[in-house]
Amino acid sequence: MHADLDHLGDANNAPQSDNFYSLLPKQSHSVKDEILQLTFNSSRPHDLVSISLYMDASPGCGGIAWPAGQILSSYIVKKAPEFFQAKIVLEIGSGTGLVGLVAGVLGAKVWITDQAPLLDIMRRNVAMNGLGPCVTVAELNWGTDIPPDIPRPDIILAADCVYFEPAFPLLVQTLVKLANPKTEILFCYKKRRKADKRFFSQLKKHFTWAEVTDDPDRAIYNREAISLLRLCKIDRGQNQVNQNK
Ligand SMILES: C[S@@+](CC[C@H](N)C(=O)[O-])C[C@H]1O[C@@H](n2cnc3c(N)ncnc32)[C@H](O)[C@@H]1O
């Protein structure tokens, strides 16, 4: 756990905008055996996505629901469900699994992944939401080979994965291994420190990116230094195919 990772749930008294808090449920860093009920509104009235989320901060920072994960979840719910239908989705650094669980509700075949200590929380959340048929939990450590049972996805989701500088090259390597130039990558990022720019200077050797502009909540979370990016792997022709093998 990286103690200096600021969490908006901890900052209920901090001078952040009321609008932003209306996007997020309250929670605290000392969460232990807590179940959060989250409901996300779709663009179509009466079409809500509800998730029960078991949280436990003791195995690491991923055991609670981070704002970037909630923002990414909220965005994918607002996108037409067709975006996920019959798609293979892989979430990296899933923590509780929230974003991947939402993608599962929306009709995707999903893999939620993280380091070993988080897997039990994710399994519990899959079971609690009855998503066993469409959401698989798997260990995926950034920078290591992709286990053979994890498929190459159509869509990669990542929320709040840029916070620990030694992991920057590992995260880039994993994105490189998983993606091809057609892979849709939604990357929700909270800027915390100047060093974060080193992640982006490593990323730009392999990916281009642009801010997602069709999210009506964008201005609210941008004010809290959170951005939602769409990454695109640079097409290097035949080399690309060899690299992904
Ligand atoms: C700040 S949490 C975000 C969790 C979740 N995506 C969310 O938004 O609530 C960062 C996550 O990245 C995971 N992580 C960090 N380093 C990792 C690594 N080397 N390999 C795989 N996952 C890692 C952590 O275990 C944690 O779950």
The ligand as an ORCA input file, in Angstrom:
! r2SCAN-3c Opt
* xyz 0 1
  C      -4.993      2.435     -7.128
  S      -5.444      0.767     -7.353
  C      -6.768      0.878     -8.532
  C      -7.704     -0.297     -8.442
  C      -8.909     -0.240     -9.372
  N      -8.507     -0.204    -10.756
  C      -9.799      0.948     -9.059
  O      -9.821      1.907     -9.851
  O     -10.465      0.933     -8.001
  C      -4.101      0.145     -8.406
  C      -4.190     -1.342     -8.701
  O      -3.073     -1.728     -9.512
  C      -2.611     -2.979     -9.042
  N      -1.182     -3.152     -9.368
  C      -0.135     -2.395     -8.941
  N       1.025     -2.863     -9.398
  C       0.722     -3.957    -10.133
  C       1.513     -4.895    -10.865
  N       2.861     -4.798    -10.898
  N       0.878     -5.884    -11.520
  C      -0.473     -5.977    -11.482
  N      -1.281     -5.124    -10.808
  C      -0.689     -4.136    -10.124
  C      -2.815     -2.905     -7.550
  O      -2.809     -4.185     -6.937
  C      -4.158     -2.212     -7.468
  O      -5.219     -3.107     -7.471
*
